[in-house]
């Protein structure tokens, strides 16, 4: 991910912006992308940067004394080193706001979103727990502190959020009883809250910012729990 300069106020994504992804999917060449790079910047990068910056400013007080990082937009170029699919470009744009100094893909985020030809998503949390963090997550969830995060997750699900992770195991870790009351959480190798479905056409309006902030505030207890207990 790479930081972007400050953007103008968010006014919504252009109504024809999605067409860029359909054309990129069909063309999928460097020549086409370079000829349409400014269109990509105008239709997606600048509005998303503006949206993330404005949302971060409104969410920052919830995470004090931790500071929120600068919004970062993911590279559109795909990493082809270990992929059988040699398509050079992603058919979506993603970006996020980290909590603390790490990059959004390395720790918890106050906000993450992506939009593309096939899907749109907004959420928060930590997509994957690695190594020692995963071990600590399992100890906490299995113990008394697990009741707190289970209550947060239950409330979010009731409010229409989805809760998931990068990977969910078929079984609980071997050191945990299979019928543990928080078995569903113990199977997860991360924890993210996906916001309810975006109302049709809202991403094209300035009011999308308010929708994002409203749901990010509702889901913030999940991210704050991660920050407090997992760092």
C-alpha positions as CSV (number, residue, x, y, z in Angstrom):
1,X,0.0,0.0,0.0
2,X,1.1,3.5,-0.6
3,X,0.0,6.8,1.1
4,X,-1.9,9.3,-1.0
5,X,-2.0,13.1,-0.8
6,X,-4.9,14.9,0.8
7,X,-8.0,14.8,-1.4
8,X,-10.9,17.3,-1.9
9,X,-14.1,16.7,0.1
10,X,-15.9,13.5,-0.8
11,X,-18.7,14.0,-3.2
12,X,-19.4,10.4,-4.1
13,X,-17.9,8.1,-6.7
14,X,-18.9,9.0,-10.3
15,X,-22.0,7.2,-11.5
16,X,-20.1,5.7,-14.5
17,X,-17.0,4.7,-12.4
18,X,-17.9,0.9,-12.3
19,X,-17.4,0.8,-16.1
20,X,-13.7,1.2,-15.6
21,X,-13.6,-2.2,-13.9
22,X,-15.6,-3.9,-16.6
23,X,-13.3,-2.6,-19.3
24,X,-10.1,-3.4,-17.3
25,X,-11.4,-7.0,-16.9
26,X,-11.9,-7.3,-20.6
27,X,-8.6,-5.6,-21.7
28,X,-6.2,-6.6,-18.9
29,X,-3.1,-5.1,-20.4
30,X,-0.5,-2.6,-19.4
31,X,-1.1,-0.6,-22.5
32,X,-4.8,-0.2,-21.8
33,X,-4.2,0.6,-18.1
34,X,-1.6,3.3,-18.8
35,X,-3.9,4.9,-21.3
36,X,-6.7,4.9,-18.7
37,X,-4.6,5.6,-15.6
38,X,-5.9,9.1,-15.1
39,X,-9.4,7.8,-15.4
40,X,-8.7,5.3,-12.6
41,X,-7.2,8.1,-10.4
42,X,-10.2,10.4,-11.0
43,X,-12.9,7.8,-10.7
44,X,-11.6,5.7,-7.8
45,X,-8.3,6.7,-6.1
46,X,-9.2,10.4,-5.4
47,X,-12.8,9.8,-4.2
48,X,-11.7,6.9,-2.0
49,X,-8.9,8.8,-0.5
50,X,-11.2,11.7,0.3
51,X,-13.8,9.3,1.8
52,X,-11.2,7.6,4.0
53,X,-9.7,10.9,5.1
54,X,-13.0,12.4,6.1
55,X,-14.2,9.2,7.8
56,X,-10.9,8.9,9.7
57,X,-11.2,12.4,11.0
58,X,-14.6,11.6,12.5
59,X,-13.5,8.3,13.9
60,X,-10.2,9.4,15.5
61,X,-11.7,10.4,18.9
62,X,-13.0,6.8,19.4
63,X,-9.5,5.3,19.3
64,X,-7.6,7.8,21.5
65,X,-4.9,7.6,22.8
66,X,-4.1,5.5,19.7
67,X,-3.8,7.6,16.6
68,X,-5.2,6.5,13.3
69,X,-2.8,6.2,10.4
70,X,-3.1,8.0,7.1
71,X,-5.5,6.4,4.6
72,X,-3.7,4.0,2.3
73,X,-4.9,2.7,-1.1
74,X,-3.7,-0.7,-2.2
75,X,-1.7,-1.1,-5.4
76,X,-3.8,-2.1,-8.4
77,X,-1.0,-4.3,-9.7
78,X,-1.3,-7.9,-8.6
79,X,1.6,-9.9,-7.0
80,X,2.2,-12.6,-9.6
81,X,5.1,-14.4,-7.9
82,X,3.0,-17.2,-6.4
83,X,-0.1,-17.1,-8.5
84,X,-1.2,-19.2,-11.5
85,X,-3.4,-16.3,-12.6
86,X,-1.0,-14.0,-14.4
87,X,-3.5,-11.2,-14.9
88,X,-1.5,-8.0,-14.1
89,X,-4.2,-6.0,-12.4
90,X,-6.8,-6.3,-9.7
91,X,-10.4,-5.7,-10.8
92,X,-11.1,-3.8,-7.6
93,X,-9.7,-1.0,-5.4
94,X,-9.1,-1.4,-1.7
95,X,-8.0,0.9,1.0
96,X,-8.0,1.4,4.7
97,X,-7.2,3.3,7.9
98,X,-5.0,1.6,10.4
99,X,-5.1,2.0,14.1
100,X,-1.6,2.9,15.2
101,X,1.6,2.9,13.1
102,X,1.3,-0.4,11.2
103,X,-0.1,-0.7,7.7
104,X,-3.7,-1.7,7.3
105,X,-2.8,-5.2,6.2
106,X,-0.5,-5.7,9.2
107,X,-2.9,-4.9,12.1
108,X,-6.3,-3.7,13.2
109,X,-8.1,-1.1,11.1
110,X,-10.8,1.4,12.0
111,X,-12.0,1.1,8.4
112,X,-11.4,-1.0,5.3
113,X,-13.3,-0.9,2.0
114,X,-13.1,-2.2,-1.5
115,X,-15.1,-1.7,-4.6
116,X,-14.9,-3.5,-8.0
117,X,-16.5,-5.3,-10.8
118,X,-18.0,-8.1,-8.7
119,X,-18.2,-6.9,-5.1
120,X,-18.3,-4.0,-2.7
121,X,-17.4,-4.2,1.0
122,X,-16.9,-2.0,4.0
123,X,-15.8,-3.2,7.4
124,X,-13.3,-3.0,10.3
125,X,-11.2,-5.3,12.5
126,X,-8.2,-7.4,11.7
127,X,-8.4,-9.8,8.8
128,X,-5.8,-12.2,9.9
129,X,-3.9,-12.9,13.2
130,X,-0.4,-14.1,12.7
131,X,1.7,-16.4,14.9
132,X,1.9,-15.0,18.5
133,X,-1.2,-12.8,18.0
134,X,-3.2,-15.9,16.9
135,X,-2.1,-17.8,20.0
136,X,-3.0,-14.9,22.3
137,X,-6.4,-14.5,20.6
138,X,-7.2,-18.1,21.3
139,X,-6.2,-17.9,24.9
140,X,-8.3,-14.8,25.5
141,X,-11.3,-16.1,23.7
142,X,-11.2,-19.4,25.6
143,X,-10.8,-17.6,28.9
144,X,-12.9,-15.1,30.9
145,X,-12.1,-12.1,28.5
146,X,-13.7,-14.1,25.7
147,X,-17.2,-13.3,27.0
148,X,-16.7,-9.6,26.2
149,X,-15.8,-10.1,22.6
150,X,-18.5,-12.7,22.2
151,X,-21.1,-10.1,23.4
152,X,-19.7,-7.5,21.0
153,X,-20.0,-10.0,18.1
154,X,-23.5,-11.0,19.0
155,X,-24.7,-7.4,19.1
156,X,-23.1,-6.6,15.7
157,X,-24.7,-9.7,14.1
158,X,-28.1,-8.7,15.6
159,X,-27.6,-5.2,14.0
160,X,-27.0,-6.7,10.5
161,X,-23.2,-6.9,10.4
162,X,-21.4,-10.0,9.3
163,X,-18.4,-11.3,11.3
164,X,-15.7,-13.4,9.7
165,X,-12.0,-13.8,9.1
166,X,-9.3,-14.6,6.5
167,X,-9.6,-18.2,7.4
168,X,-12.0,-20.2,9.6
169,X,-11.0,-23.7,10.7
170,X,-13.3,-26.6,10.5
171,X,-12.6,-27.5,14.1
172,X,-11.6,-25.7,17.3
173,X,-7.8,-25.9,18.3
174,X,-7.0,-29.3,19.8
175,X,-6.4,-27.8,23.2
176,X,-10.0,-26.6,23.4
177,X,-13.1,-28.7,24.1
178,X,-15.2,-29.1,20.9
179,X,-18.3,-27.9,22.6
180,X,-16.7,-24.7,24.0
181,X,-19.4,-22.0,24.2
182,X,-17.2,-19.7,22.0
183,X,-16.2,-22.4,19.5
184,X,-17.2,-20.3,16.5
185,X,-14.7,-17.5,17.5
186,X,-12.0,-20.0,18.4
187,X,-12.1,-21.4,14.9
188,X,-11.3,-17.9,13.4
189,X,-7.8,-16.8,12.5
190,X,-8.9,-13.2,12.4
191,X,-11.8,-11.0,13.3
192,X,-13.6,-8.5,11.0
193,X,-17.0,-6.9,11.1
194,X,-18.5,-6.4,7.6
195,X,-21.0,-3.6,7.5
196,X,-24.6,-4.2,6.3
197,X,-25.2,-4.1,2.5
198,X,-24.7,-0.6,1.0
199,X,-28.0,0.9,-0.1
200,X,-28.2,0.9,-3.9
201,X,-26.6,4.0,-5.5
202,X,-25.4,5.5,-2.2
203,X,-21.7,5.3,-3.1
204,X,-22.4,8.0,-5.7
205,X,-23.6,10.5,-3.1
206,X,-21.9,12.6,-0.5
207,X,-24.2,10.9,2.1
208,X,-22.2,7.7,1.7
209,X,-19.7,9.3,4.1
210,X,-22.3,9.5,6.8
211,X,-23.4,5.9,6.2
212,X,-19.8,4.7,6.5
213,X,-19.1,6.7,9.7
214,X,-22.3,5.6,11.3
215,X,-21.5,1.9,10.8
216,X,-17.8,2.3,11.7
217,X,-18.8,3.8,15.0
218,X,-21.2,1.0,15.7
219,X,-18.6,-1.6,14.9
220,X,-15.7,0.2,16.7
221,X,-16.0,-1.8,19.9
222,X,-14.8,-4.8,18.0
223,X,-11.7,-3.0,16.7
224,X,-11.1,-1.4,20.1
225,X,-11.2,-4.8,21.8
226,X,-8.5,-6.1,19.3
227,X,-6.3,-3.0,20.0
228,X,-6.7,-3.3,23.8
229,X,-6.1,-7.0,24.1
230,X,-3.9,-7.9,21.0
231,X,-2.0,-4.7,20.4
